[in-house]
Amino acid sequence: MKKAVIVSGGVQHLVAEGDEITVNLIDTDKKTVSFEALMIVDGKSSQVGTPTVKGSEVKASVVEADKQGDKVVAIRYKSKKRVHKVRGHRQRLTTLKITSIK
């Protein structure tokens, strides 16, 4: 089974063909997205790029273009001082399905 390491939004992801991954929002209208691989691992050998493997391409199709992640809540609280502050945030995400690794 072929696996590859790709970078999307400053985060590295280890992917294989058929995997569904969730990455930070990719602002594109296209149905397919391609990435360059940092590393490719085959059953017998592996190739490490400097910084990317030349001639490599990982193609992915967009399953869900813009969705929101779970809510992250940050609370600041000081006891006996009547000080409390609640802030929340929901990250915008894109779901991708890896179609091919070359």
N, CA, C and O of each residue as an XYZ file, in Angstrom:
408
protein
N       0.845     -1.179      0.000
C       0.000      0.000      0.000
C       0.889      1.241      0.000
O       1.815      1.359      0.802
N       0.598      2.140     -0.891
C       1.363      3.367     -1.025
C       0.836      4.424     -0.073
O      -0.373      4.634      0.028
N       1.750      5.090      0.626
C       1.386      6.186      1.518
C       2.252      7.384      1.183
O       3.346      7.246      0.636
N       1.741      8.577      1.524
C       2.487      9.793      1.257
C       2.252     10.785      2.385
O       1.231     10.744      3.072
N       3.215     11.673      2.559
C       3.090     12.771      3.517
C       2.911     14.041      2.708
O       3.746     14.362      1.863
N       1.818     14.776      2.960
C       1.533     16.026      2.250
C       1.406     17.155      3.260
O       1.232     16.920      4.456
N       1.496     18.394      2.759
C       1.333     19.580      3.602
C       0.135     20.365      3.102
O       0.019     20.654      1.911
N      -0.757     20.706      4.024
C      -1.901     21.556      3.702
C      -2.132     22.499      4.866
O      -2.408     22.060      5.983
N      -2.021     23.785      4.610
C      -2.248     24.774      5.656
C      -1.205     24.731      6.756
O      -1.512     25.051      7.904
N       0.035     24.338      6.430
C       1.094     24.288      7.414
C       1.075     23.042      8.287
O       1.865     22.941      9.226
N       0.188     22.090      7.998
C       0.067     20.866      8.781
C       0.389     19.685      7.867
O      -0.089     19.625      6.734
N       1.199     18.748      8.361
C       1.547     17.570      7.583
C       0.547     16.454      7.858
O       0.145     16.238      9.001
N       0.148     15.747      6.801
C      -0.821     14.656      6.910
C      -0.234     13.417      6.249
O       0.313     13.504      5.149
N      -0.342     12.263      6.908
C       0.039     10.984      6.333
C      -1.207     10.380      5.707
O      -2.179     10.102      6.409
N      -1.190     10.171      4.383
C      -2.382      9.723      3.671
C      -2.085      8.493      2.830
O      -0.944      8.244      2.441
N      -3.135      7.729      2.557
C      -3.088      6.602      1.636
C      -4.262      6.758      0.677
O      -5.163      7.559      0.926
N      -4.260      6.003     -0.414
C      -5.352      6.092     -1.379
C      -6.652      5.636     -0.728
O      -6.692      4.602     -0.061
N      -7.711      6.412     -0.924
C      -9.012      6.091     -0.361
C      -9.280      6.729      0.990
O     -10.404      6.650      1.487
N      -8.286      7.358      1.599
C      -8.480      8.004      2.902
C      -9.291      9.286      2.752
O      -9.213      9.967      1.730
N     -10.069      9.606      3.784
C     -10.738     10.905      3.883
C     -10.081     11.672      5.009
O      -9.991     11.186      6.136
N      -9.619     12.887      4.697
C      -8.978     13.715      5.709
C      -9.675     15.058      5.792
O     -10.305     15.512      4.836
N      -9.553     15.677      6.938
C     -10.101     17.009      7.158
C      -8.937     17.967      7.349
O      -8.105     17.779      8.236
N      -8.884     19.003      6.504
C      -7.799     19.980      6.543
C      -8.390     21.366      6.738
O      -9.601     21.555      6.627
N      -7.524     22.340      7.030
C      -7.982     23.721      7.118
C      -8.567     24.149      5.779
O      -8.255     23.558      4.746
N      -9.398     25.158      5.795
C     -10.150     25.580      4.619
C      -9.247     25.827      3.419
O      -8.274     26.577      3.501
N      -9.585     25.180      2.294
C      -8.917     25.409      1.019
C      -9.883     26.227      0.173
O     -10.969     25.760     -0.170
N      -9.488     27.434     -0.158
C     -10.373     28.346     -0.874
C     -10.231     28.116     -2.375
O      -9.432     28.779     -3.036
N     -11.009     27.174     -2.912
C     -10.974     26.860     -4.330
C     -12.362     26.436     -4.784
O     -13.150     25.910     -3.998
N     -12.653     26.668     -6.057
C     -13.936     26.259     -6.631
C     -13.820     24.925     -7.366
O     -14.820     24.401     -7.857
N     -12.624     24.380     -7.446
C     -12.397     23.142     -8.181
C     -12.879     21.937     -7.380
O     -12.978     21.984     -6.154
N     -13.178     20.858     -8.100
C     -13.609     19.610     -7.458
C     -12.431     18.718     -7.089
O     -12.568     17.818     -6.260
N     -11.262     18.967     -7.707
C     -10.065     18.191     -7.381
C      -8.938     19.125     -6.973
O      -8.848     20.259     -7.444
N      -8.084     18.631     -6.091
C      -6.950     19.397     -5.596
C      -5.732     18.487     -5.677
O      -5.845     17.283     -5.447
N      -4.571     19.042     -6.000
C      -3.361     18.227     -6.043
C      -2.307     18.820     -5.108
O      -2.223     20.036     -4.933
N      -1.510     17.937     -4.516
C      -0.452     18.313     -3.591
C       0.843     17.654     -4.050
O       0.814     16.640     -4.748
N       1.984     18.233     -3.658
C       3.271     17.579     -3.853
C       3.590     16.807     -2.582
O       3.295     17.269     -1.480
N       4.185     15.648     -2.732
C       4.480     14.798     -1.580
C       5.840     15.148     -0.992
O       6.805     15.363     -1.725
N       5.910     15.203      0.337
C       7.179     15.388      1.025
C       7.919     14.061      1.141
O       9.149     14.012      1.134
N       7.136     12.978      1.250
C       7.705     11.653      1.391
C       6.724     10.642      0.833
O       5.515     10.775      1.023
N       7.238      9.628      0.144
C       6.392      8.557     -0.379
C       6.930      7.237      0.161
O       8.119      6.942      0.044
N       6.037      6.447      0.755
C       6.414      5.150      1.305
C       5.667      4.082      0.530
O       4.437      4.041      0.527
N       6.434      3.212     -0.133
C       5.861      2.080     -0.835
C       6.073      0.855      0.050
O       6.656      0.974      1.128
N       5.623     -0.292     -0.372
C       5.784     -1.493      0.431
C       7.240     -1.844      0.698
O       7.566     -2.333      1.780
N       8.121     -1.604     -0.270
C       9.516     -2.001     -0.144
C      10.466     -0.829      0.042
O      11.487     -0.966      0.715
N      10.153      0.305     -0.534
C      11.087      1.432     -0.509
C      10.388      2.714     -0.081
O       9.161      2.791     -0.010
N      11.209      3.711      0.201
C      10.656      5.022      0.543
C      11.517      6.097     -0.112
O      12.722      5.928     -0.304
N      10.861      7.205     -0.449
C      11.554      8.335     -1.059
C      11.299      9.557     -0.202
O      10.155      9.863      0.134
N      12.363     10.252      0.150
C      12.261     11.465      0.957
C      12.688     12.622      0.083
O      13.742     12.570     -0.551
N      11.874     13.675      0.044
C      12.161     14.822     -0.800
C      12.971     15.878     -0.079
O      13.075     15.875      1.148
N      13.538     16.777     -0.854
C      14.272     17.904     -0.288
C      13.814     19.189     -0.944
O      14.527     19.614     -1.853
N      12.773     19.843     -0.629
C      11.759     19.523      0.378
C      10.657     18.611     -0.135
O       9.961     17.994      0.672
N      10.468     18.498     -1.468
C       9.423     17.612     -1.980
C      10.048     16.584     -2.917
O      11.142     16.791     -3.441
N       9.348     15.482     -3.120
C       9.800     14.441     -4.048
C       9.499     14.926     -5.465
O       8.359     15.265     -5.782
N      10.519     14.957     -6.309
C      10.340     15.470     -7.666
C       9.468     14.529     -8.480
O       9.666     13.315     -8.463
N       8.504     15.096     -9.192
C       7.619     14.313    -10.042
C       6.489     13.637     -9.292
O       5.739     12.856     -9.878
N       6.355     13.921     -8.013
C       5.280     13.282     -7.234
C       4.028     14.147     -7.262
O       4.096     15.372     -7.364
N       2.897     13.487     -7.170
C       1.624     14.205     -7.152
C       0.598     13.365     -6.395
O       0.421     12.176     -6.658
N      -0.066     14.018     -5.455
C      -1.145     13.380     -4.708
C      -2.422     14.115     -5.077
O      -2.547     15.315     -4.831
N      -3.368     13.398     -5.666
C      -4.626     14.019     -6.090
C      -5.722     13.674     -5.089
O      -5.801     12.556     -4.580
N      -6.567     14.670     -4.824
C      -7.675     14.485     -3.886
C      -8.910     15.156     -4.456
O      -8.815     16.186     -5.123
N     -10.068     14.570     -4.190
C     -11.326     15.188     -4.602
C     -11.970     15.819     -3.371
O     -11.847     15.308     -2.258
N     -12.651     16.928     -3.589
C     -13.286     17.669     -2.499
C     -14.629     17.016     -2.183
O     -15.516     16.963     -3.035
N     -14.774     16.519     -0.959
C     -16.029     15.916     -0.518
C     -16.953     16.993      0.023
O     -18.117     17.081     -0.366
N     -16.426     17.811      0.921
C     -17.198     18.900      1.518
C     -16.305     20.136      1.523
O     -15.261     20.144      2.175
N     -16.709     21.178      0.802
C     -15.837     22.326      0.584
C     -15.692     23.214      1.816
O     -14.584     23.658      2.119
N     -16.768     23.481      2.522
C     -16.698     24.408      3.650
C     -17.606     23.906      4.763
O     -18.829     23.990      4.658
N     -17.013     23.391      5.814
C     -17.792     22.970      6.970
C     -17.125     23.519      8.214
O     -15.974     23.952      8.173
N     -17.847     23.501      9.311
C     -17.297     24.029     10.550
C     -16.936     22.884     11.480
O     -17.657     21.891     11.576
N     -15.808     23.035     12.164
C     -15.371     22.040     13.122
C     -16.100     22.202     14.442
O     -17.006     23.025     14.572
N     -15.694     21.406     15.418
C     -16.279     21.493     16.748
C     -15.919     22.818     17.400
O     -14.892     23.416     17.081
N     -16.763     23.274     18.311
C     -16.532     24.535     18.986
C     -15.446     24.365     20.040
O     -15.461     23.417     20.825
N     -14.508     25.298     20.040
C     -13.443     25.333     21.031
C     -13.741     26.513     21.942
O     -13.895     27.641     21.474
N     -13.823     26.253     23.252
C     -14.183     27.285     24.217
C     -12.986     27.581     25.100
O     -12.361     26.665     25.634
N     -12.662     28.867     25.255
C     -11.600     29.312     26.156
C     -12.247     30.109     27.273
O     -12.983     31.062     27.019
N     -11.973     29.721     28.498
C     -12.586     30.372     29.658
C     -11.494     30.957     30.535
O     -10.511     30.290     30.858
N     -11.683     32.230     30.921
C     -10.800     32.881     31.882
C     -11.631     33.122     33.128
O     -12.705     33.717     33.050
N     -11.154     32.671     34.263
C     -11.941     32.747     35.490
C     -11.029     32.988     36.678
O      -9.988     32.347     36.817
N     -11.430     33.922     37.538
C     -10.725     34.147     38.802
C     -11.735     34.014     39.928
O     -12.752     34.707     39.957
N     -11.443     33.128     40.839
C     -12.399     32.891     41.919
C     -12.452     34.071     42.882
O     -11.449     34.744     43.123
N     -13.626     34.305     43.419
C     -13.903     35.345     44.431
C     -13.666     36.758     43.932
O     -13.649     37.684     44.742
N     -13.482     36.965     42.639
C     -13.222     38.300     42.101
C     -14.281     38.746     41.103
O     -14.198     39.855     40.575
N     -15.276     37.905     40.835
C     -16.322     38.198     39.854
C     -15.740     38.506     38.467
O     -16.236     39.372     37.746
N     -14.688     37.782     38.117
C     -14.058     37.937     36.818
C     -14.210     36.624     36.069
O     -13.713     35.591     36.516
N     -14.894     36.658     34.934
C     -14.972     35.506     34.056
C     -15.208     35.979     32.624
O     -15.970     36.914     32.377
N     -14.551     35.326     31.710
C     -14.652     35.686     30.304
C     -14.686     34.388     29.502
O     -13.831     33.520     29.676
N     -15.685     34.261     28.617
C     -15.840     33.070     27.802
C     -15.726     33.468     26.334
O     -16.419     34.373     25.869
N     -14.851     32.785     25.616
C     -14.690     33.016     24.183
C     -14.797     31.692     23.458
O     -14.345     30.666     23.968
N     -15.391     31.700     22.272
C     -15.528     30.474     21.492
C     -15.080     30.684     20.061
O     -15.007     31.809     19.567
N     -14.781     29.567     19.406
C     -14.287     29.624     18.031
C     -14.627     28.312     17.327
O     -14.515     27.240     17.921
N     -15.045     28.396     16.055
C     -15.273     27.209     15.231
C     -14.453     27.355     13.963
O     -14.647     28.294     13.192
N     -13.537     26.425     13.752
C     -12.636     26.464     12.607
C     -13.363     26.044     11.337
O     -14.183     25.127     11.367
N     -13.070     26.706     10.223
C     -13.630     26.327      8.927
C     -12.723     25.270      8.300
O     -11.506     25.444      8.246
N     -13.315     24.177      7.829
C     -12.569     23.018      7.368
C     -13.016     22.563      5.982
O     -14.096     22.928      5.518
N     -12.183     21.771      5.333
C     -12.481     21.140      4.055
C     -12.223     19.644      4.196
O     -11.192     19.242      4.736
N     -13.148     18.816      3.717
C     -12.963     17.371      3.742
C     -12.521     16.893      2.360
O     -13.158     17.208      1.355
N     -11.429     16.132      2.315
C     -10.859     15.646      1.061
C     -10.819     14.114      1.065
O     -10.659     13.485      2.111
N     -10.968     13.530     -0.133
C     -10.798     12.085     -0.312
C      -9.630     11.888     -1.262
O      -9.642     12.394     -2.384
N      -8.624     11.155     -0.814
C      -7.421     10.935     -1.613
C      -7.734      9.923     -2.717
O      -8.158      8.802     -2.437
N      -7.521     10.329     -3.980
C      -7.853      9.468     -5.102
C      -6.635      8.744     -5.675
O      -6.734      7.573     -6.041
N      -5.486      9.423     -5.759
C      -4.311      8.756     -6.326
C      -3.020      9.336     -5.785
O      -2.941     10.515     -5.439
N      -1.996      8.473     -5.719
C      -0.650      8.883     -5.320
C       0.279      8.428     -6.440
O       0.345      7.238     -6.747
N       1.002      9.374     -7.056
C       1.926      9.045     -8.154
C       3.321      9.512     -7.799
O       4.251      9.333     -8.585
